[in-house]
Amino acid sequence: MSSTLATTPDPRHDGPLPSRPGRPGRRAGNAAAQRERILDVATRLFAARGYAGTTMDDIVADLGVSKPFVYYYFRDKQQIFETLSWRPAVACFTVLDFDEDDRRRAGEKVVDGLGRLIRTTIAHQPAAFFSYREPQVYRPEYRAAQKRLANHFYDKLCALLEQARADGDLDFRNTKITALAACSLPGFLYNWYRPDGRLSPDELATELTELATRVIGLRPKTRRGAR
């Protein structure tokens, strides 16, 4: 398992822990469906009760299955939690992986990426918030893999910010502080976001993206061009 984590995480994988090998045909599809069933139930329970307040017995009881059924797909509760956390981590930290032939200005890419980061965070709640609420749960190997993903994201973001500033499209001083400040908007959603709030997810994402553009000092010309 540690050898999997020693490499750069692959966004196509469910998590930094290896899963059981799939089987061809209908049985593979059924196995995937059963895994998702377990993950859906675990997401709801972890969100409502927290990691410590949720046991494998709780997950099994809610599913109405036997323990061996769950253990066939997941080693333990921690692997379920890490699998749920890994998906939004990959989805969020790869939003700046634009195609090589994308010729847009750096400023446009920054605005697009921040908007995608915000929308992705909202779309993946509540699992996207697990790592903020209970960071102590994860194994060192998992934290290292997630850190590599985060560094991958911030390296790209800082490079784009500096290029956009050189292009005259953004106005800010410290690159890293600006990047962290802009990304703190979706980062702190876990403190106050409610799916049944006054704004729809799309309206909220639009509002937060607009705020993020102010943090990075988006100039009016680029603001109009990026729409």
HELIX and SHEET records of a PDB file:
HELIX    1   1 SER A    2  LEU A    5  1                                   4    
HELIX    2   2 ARG A   26  ARG A   49  1                                  24    
HELIX    3   3 MET A   56  LEU A   63  1                                   8    
HELIX    4   4 LYS A   67  TYR A   73  1                                   7    
HELIX    5   5 LYS A   77  PHE A   93  1                                  17    
HELIX    6   6 ALA A  106  ALA A  123  1                                  18    
HELIX    7   7 ALA A  127  PHE A  129  5                                   3    
HELIX    8   8 PHE A  130  ARG A  133  1                                   4    
HELIX    9   9 PRO A  135  VAL A  137  5                                   3    
HELIX   10  10 PRO A  140  ALA A  166  1                                  27    
HELIX   11  11 THR A  175  GLY A  187  1                                  13    
HELIX   12  12 LEU A  189  TRP A  192  1                                   4    
HELIX   13  13 PRO A  201  VAL A  215  1                                  15    
HELIX   14  14 PRO A  220  GLY A  225  1                                   6    
END                                                                             
